[in-house]
């Protein structure tokens, strides 16, 4: 499972008019996971340098 492939699948299905519900859901799940992991790390690194 690659988050970029889910995004590409969603965009492709939007362009051809196919069903997008499942791939859009997985894209949003990946986005949430990445934000949950990397936002705290970025904030911690910013605080250390500031």
URRAWO-V496359 format. One record per backbone hydrogen bond with DSSP energy under -0.5 kcal/mol. CO is the residue of the C=O (numbers start at 1). NH is the residue of the N-H. E is the energy in kcal/mol with one decimal. If there is no record, write none. Layout:
# URRAWO-V496359
CO,NH,E  CO,NH,E
This chain:
# URRAWO-V496359
2,6,-1.7  3,7,-1.8  4,8,-2.6  5,9,-2.3  6,10,-2.2  7,11,-2.4  8,12,-2.7  9,13,-2.6  10,14,-2.1  11,15,-2.0  12,16,-2.0  13,17,-1.1  13,18,-2.1  20,24,-2.6  21,25,-2.2  22,26,-2.2  23,27,-2.1  24,28,-2.4  25,29,-2.2  26,30,-2.5  27,31,-2.3  28,32,-2.3  29,33,-2.5  30,34,-2.6  31,35,-2.3  32,36,-2.6  33,37,-2.0  34,38,-2.8  35,39,-2.0  37,41,-0.8  38,42,-2.5  39,43,-2.6  40,44,-2.2  41,45,-2.2  42,46,-2.3  43,47,-2.3  44,48,-1.8  45,49,-1.5  46,50,-1.8
